[in-house]
Each structure stands twice: as C-alpha cells, then as structure tokens.
Amino acid sequence: RVFKASVGALLLFFALFVTYDEPSLPSIFPLFQDIQVMLAVGLGLLLAFLPRYGLSALAHNFLLLNFSTQWALLLQGLRHRYRHGELRLGLHNVLAAEFAAVTVLISVGAVLGRTSPCQLLTVAFCEVPVYLASEWLIVTQLGVRDVGGTITIHVFACYFGLGVSKALFGTQRRPAHPKETPTPRSDLLALVGTLTLWVFWPSFVAAPCRPGDAQRRAILNTLLALSASAVTTVVASSLLESGGKLSPGHLQNGSLAGGVAIGALADVPITPAASLALGSLSSLVCLLGFRFLTPLLARRLALHDHCGIHNLHGLPGILGAAASAVADQGGCGGCRQALWQVAGLAVALGGSLLSGMLAGAVLRLPCLAPPPEPLCFEDSLNFRIQGQAESPGMGDTTEEVALKERV
C-alpha cells in the first residue's frame, strides 16, 4: 500500500511540475538507446541464471529500472532543474537518472531470490538518494575522474548491496538453496544477457563523455578492455576448471569485468596495451574471486552474494580505481589527482557499505517480511504460471504446495 501511494505521488508530481526542456533530439540518443537495451534486456537476462526464478528476475529488474529512474528524476530535478515552479526535463538528465537506477539493479543481485518485491523497492527508495549524494561528493566536490562509473556506480552499488545482505541475513550461515543451481537452459539465457551487455557496453561508458576525442577514446579503450577480458576469461576458466572445460558462470561474468574496470580512465589518453592489460587483469581478478574469495567470505563472514556482484563489480572496480590513480600519477593528472581518485574510492566504499547496512536493517521490519525459505528462488510465488494452477510444480514438496496456497 505504501508503494502504491508512492507511485501515485510520483505521477501526481510529474503531472503538476514537470515539463520538457530540449526542443530537438540530442546527439546522444543512439547511445541512450544502447543503454536501454543493456539495462532492460542484457542485465535482466544475466540475472536469469536461476532456473526457477527467471521470470521474477526479469520482471523485478524491469520494475526497479523504471521506479528508480522516476525517483532519481524527481530528486535530481529538485536539486538541479527547478525553475519558476517547474522541473525542466531533458534526455541528458533522464540518462543521469538511469545511471542512478543501475546502482539499484546491481545492488539487489546480492539478495536476489530471497527478498520480496516490496523489499526490493525499499532498497531502491533508500539507495537512489544516497547514490546521488555520493556521486555529487565524489565527482563535483572531489573532482574524481570517472566517466564510466567504475567508482561512483560499480563500487558503490556492489558494497551497498553487500551491506544490505549482511544486515538483512546477519551472521546466519545458510547452505546453498537447491533452486540456486543453474541448468543448461538458464545458463544459456544468462550468457545471452552477457553478450548483450558486452556489445553495448562501450555506449554506456562513452555516453557521459564530451563528443569528440574523449568519446572516441572511451569507445576504443572500452572495446579493447572487453575484448581482452573475454579472451582471458576463456583461458583462465579452462585452467581453473577440471579437465580444461569452461564454466558458464565464468563466461557470464569475467567477460564483462574489463568494462567495469576501464570506466575510471576510459577517456584518458592511455595506450592500447594498457587497456588490454587492464581488461585481462580485471577478468582474472573476477574469476579468482569466484573460485576462492566468495567461499571464504561465506565461510568466515557469513556474507551472502547470490549473483557474485563482489567479483564482477567490486573487485574490478577497485582495480580500475587503482589503475586510474596510477595513470594520473604517471602524468595524466598529477599526484594530486591520483590522491583524489583514491579518496573517491574510499568515500564510495565506506559510504555505500554503511548506508547499505542501514537499508538492510530497514528490510528487517515486520511489514517487509521476506518470502518463506522453501519458496525462495521460485517464480510461482509472484507469477501465475500456466500448468501450475491445477498441479504443483516439478519437485515441489507438500510443504511448498501448502505454503504457496497460504501465501
């Protein structure tokens, strides 16, 4: 009921106070379309690796994308665009609002499957204003260079999500849910999502750049980093897995790690070899994180990260921030700029982790109850699925059927 009222309030506010600003279509519209495909299709399919949660993953991704964008537009408008009682709306601030929505889509990957739609919307409601404040502090006040959102988006979203997960689940060590195991079909859907993201990622990095040399460098550097991460992922996965075979999970995540890391220095005049090296290192860090760090964090800290956002967004993001500091110290911006890059990383890490834990504490309120454990990672909890109305789903226990009927 609260969120129905919130949606109604958003619609009323837009109806009364929002008007259009740009008289003609901006030049970034093709890049904007690419980003739309990335977020609605690519990221949604990437989350569909859970075999019995694919519909919910896609639908929740789509809902959060739209709700978070509208919420960010409202907050950004109140901060920047308020003129004579109206909010002036243009494509550039719609794009900035979608970048805010990206942080929500990444963060919920840590708790996907074990949270209700109301809990996910609460995460969006809490995270968007914190992201806007963090981005303003890091970019505007500290002057951090981060056109592709390595620090402001990926690092922030990762540790906000991990903070939510830690506060929500506490110190309880939960074994892997039987419905978490991917199937060949769900892995194929997720890999299609990876390929979609891989193809359009240069547009995501280049869209905030100034047209001209900076945008051209951003596209080329991102392409090289992504290409290197794809090749390195195949080689490293074959070495890490027994029998020289490939892991679908490695391909789905490691191939994108270069795009995460390159964002902090995509528009910097670095050499092609540097882009390739950063892409290779980021994919290697991502795969080693899946193999060694994720089990360690689950065992020692009881930290749940269902989609591996720490390996895809957190570790490559930190690597990219460190690389940007090294590049600045080497002559692109000087030692002072390198220190600001490190300071920006510290602000993103500390602020996101603290605010994420506060948001996770909010999710534990009785009015925001999670789904019952037997019904986690289950589409039929949220969807009317053909063929399941009259008969229970494949593998459902008597307890699960009773819970579904009660819910």
Beta strands, then each sheet from edge to edge (+ up, - down):
strand 1: 18-20
strand 2: 82-83
strand 3: 86-89
sheet 1: 1+ 3+ 2-
end
